[in-house]
Amino acid sequence: MNPTSQSLRTLSAQDFATFGLNDLAYLKPVTAEGRTGIAIHAADGTELTVVQDRALAVVTVRQNDMEAVSLH
């Protein structure tokens, strides 16, 4: 086991819940009111915004110094 995985195993529930909060944004396809888009969520699941397409979502996330991760 490497040191990183060992330290992750020792995170408190609170630390685990906020892990990546300022570094990751999750992208999820959504349909609302008959229109499709991409929802951008914080690592804790909070929806931040919905944009028209994945390319715009990735640019938005990167402009905020975060890494985009896709959800399916």
C-alpha positions in Angstrom: 0.0 0.0 0.0 1.4 3.4 -0.9 1.5 6.3 1.6 -1.3 8.2 -0.2 -3.8 5.4 0.0 -2.9 4.8 3.7 -3.5 8.5 4.5 -6.8 8.4 2.7 -7.9 5.5 4.9 -7.2 7.6 8.0 -9.4 10.6 7.0 -12.2 11.5 9.4 -15.7 11.4 8.0 -15.7 15.2 7.9 -12.4 15.3 6.1 -13.5 12.7 3.6 -16.7 14.6 3.0 -14.7 17.7 2.0 -12.0 15.9 0.1 -11.4 17.5 -3.2 -14.1 20.2 -2.6 -11.9 23.0 -3.9 -10.1 20.9 -6.6 -12.8 18.8 -8.3 -16.0 19.5 -10.2 -18.3 16.8 -11.4 -20.0 17.1 -14.8 -23.3 15.4 -15.3 -25.6 15.4 -18.3 -29.1 16.7 -17.4 -32.4 17.4 -19.0 -34.7 20.2 -17.6 -37.7 21.7 -19.2 -37.1 19.7 -22.3 -33.6 21.0 -22.8 -30.4 19.1 -22.3 -27.2 20.5 -20.7 -24.3 19.7 -18.4 -24.7 20.3 -14.7 -21.5 21.2 -12.8 -21.4 19.9 -9.2 -19.0 20.6 -6.4 -17.2 17.6 -4.9 -19.9 17.5 -2.1 -22.7 17.2 -4.6 -23.8 20.8 -4.6 -25.0 21.9 -8.0 -23.1 25.0 -9.0 -24.6 25.7 -12.4 -25.9 24.2 -15.7 -24.4 25.1 -19.0 -25.2 24.3 -22.6 -22.6 21.7 -23.4 -19.6 19.7 -22.1 -17.0 21.9 -23.8 -18.4 25.0 -22.0 -18.5 23.1 -18.7 -14.9 22.0 -19.0 -13.8 25.6 -19.8 -15.9 26.9 -16.9 -14.4 24.4 -14.4 -10.8 25.1 -15.6 -11.3 28.9 -15.3 -12.0 28.3 -11.7 -8.7 26.3 -11.2 -10.6 23.0 -10.8 -10.4 19.6 -12.6 -13.5 18.3 -14.3 -14.6 14.7 -13.7 -17.5 13.2 -15.7 -20.4 11.4 -14.1 -22.6 9.0 -16.1 
